[in-house]
Amino acid sequence: MVDTSSSDSEIIEQAKTGDLRAFETLYRKHEHQVFRTALAILGDSQAAEEVLQDCFLRAYKHLHRLNGEPSVGPWLHRVAVNLCYSRLRRNYLSQLAVPLESLSNRLFPNLGPTPEESTQHSEISAVIQRGIAALDFKHRSVVVLYYLQEFSLEEVAYVLDCPVGTVKSRLHYARKELSQRLTSLRPQPAYEAA
């Protein structure tokens, strides 16, 4: 019997023999991260749940092609991102509210550690969340995968099926756009009366 501490390749090999408990173990091992990715991209928990289910349905249908080396996680995220993209394109969604509170801390880790700055930090977090939601799909997905899921540049490139240089470029432009939104929040210097 396999458990979540087993490697993906061991779990997949067991599932290939028809062991549904092994596939359930694979699901339990990766469901949270795949759901978080879909939720961050779509901004809708019901839609994210549907993407999660569709993603693992595809994994089950293509189980014979999976090998799990070193982890099936990036492949699952690739499927999930593609499903999110299809959903967005099909529904013509362009502006979404994305619940990414933790992402703002990873993008800008030195914000608001003191109580005096907590209000400002909350405002900045809200601006970052709105900024991420306003990014187009290709920039939003790279930010979610790199900062929220903490995938390496190479893993993000695999998930999005693009070169590492493209991932770096998309991250650069996404951070630049988010930075511009934050700059607009900075308090303007008060002019002294002469």
N, C-alpha and C positions, 0 to 999 in steps of 0.2 A: 504494500500500500504506500502511496506517495503522499507527502504533505507539502505545505507551502515552503518548507525549508529545502525541499528537493530542487535540483536545477530544472530549468525549463525544459531542457532536452529529455531529462528523465520523465518528467510529467507528460510531455508530448508522446514519448515512446509508449508509455503506459496507456494513454488515451487512444492511441492508434490501434491498440488491441481490442477496443470497444469498451474500455473501462470508463463509464460516465463519471464516476467519482474522481478520476484523474482529471477529466476535463473541468469538472466543478472546482477542483483545486487550482487549476490554471486560471479559471475565472476569478476566484477569490484572491489569488495572488496579484492580479493586475487590474481588477475592476475599479478600485478607488482612483488610481492615477488616470486611467482612460476616461472615467467619468469627469474628473477635474478638468482635464483637457477639453472635453466636449463642452462642459459648462462654461469654462472661461472663454471659449470661442463663440458659443451660441448665446450665452447669457440667459438661458431658459432651462430650468432643471428637468422639466418633462421632456423637452427635445433632447437634452443631454442623455437622459435615461434611454430614450429610443435609439440614439446613436450607439450607446454602450451595448444594448441588446443586439442591434444590427451588426456591430463590430464582432461580437463573439459568435454570432450565427455564421458570419463569413469565416471566422477562424475554424469553427467546427466543420463547415463544408470543405474547407481547404486543409484540413488536418493532415492529410497525406503528404502535402507539400511543405509542411513546417518541420524544421529541425531543432529550433530552440537554441541555436548556438550564436552567441553566448547567451542571449536572452531574446525572447519573442516580444518583449516590450516595445522596442522601436517599430516592429512590424505592426503591432496592434495600434500604436499611435498613428502610424501612416494610414491605416485603414480608417481610423476614427477621424482624422483630419480630412481625408477625402470625403467621408460621409457628411461631415459638417459643411464642407464646401458645397457639396451637392444640395444639401438642405438650404443653405443660404441662397444659392443661385436659383433654386427652384422656387423659393418663397420671395425672392427679390428683397431680401433683408439687407440693409446697408448700415443702419445705425442701431446699435444694441447697447443696453446697459449691462455691463459685465461685472459680476461680483468678484473682484480680485483684490481684496484688502491686503492679503499677504504679499501680493506681487509688488505693491508700492514699496514695501520694506526691502525687497530684494533689488529693486531698481535704484533706490535712493536710501541706502542703509543708515545714513547719519541724520535722518530727520527726526526731530521732536523727542529726544530722550527725557527732557525735563518736563515737569508739570506745566510750566508757563508756555511751553511750546506745543502742548498736546492738542490744543484747539487748532493751531496752525497746521499741525501734522494731519489732523482729521480732514481739514480743508484740502490740503495737498493730496492726501490719499484719494479723496473724492475726485479731484481734478485728474489724477493719474488714471483712475478707473474710467472716467468719462473719456479721457484721451485714448486709452486702449480700446474702448468701445468704438471710438470714432476712426480708428485705424482701418485701412482696408484689410481684406482677409489675409493677404500674403504677409503683411506686416504684423497683424494681430496674432496670427498662428505662430510666427517665429518667436515673438515675445513670450507667448504662453509656453511654448515648448522649451525655450532656453531658460527663462527665469522662473516660471512656475514649476515645470517638471524637472528642471535642472539637467536637461539633456546636454551632452557635449555638442560642439558645432558639427562634428561628423554625424552624430545621431540625428540632429535636426535636419541636416542635409539629406540623410537617408529617408526620414519620415516625409519630408516635403519633396523628395525626388528632384533635388537641384544641387548644384555645386556648393562646396563650402564657402567659396567666395561670394556667392549669391546670398547665403545665409548671413555672412558678415555685413554685406551691403544693406540687407533688409533690417538687420539689427541697428546698424548705424542710423539709417533714416528714421526708424521708429523711435529710437532714443532722442534723436534731434527734434522730431515733432513733439514728443512728450516734454522735452526740455523747454521748448518754446512756449508750450502751454503753462509750464511752471513759472517761467520768466514773467509772464503776464500777471501772475499773482503777487509778485514781489511788491512790497510797499514802496511807493514813490518817495523820494527824499522831500522833506518839508522845506519850503523856502522860508528863509529867515527875513523878517521885516527889518529894514534898515533904519 
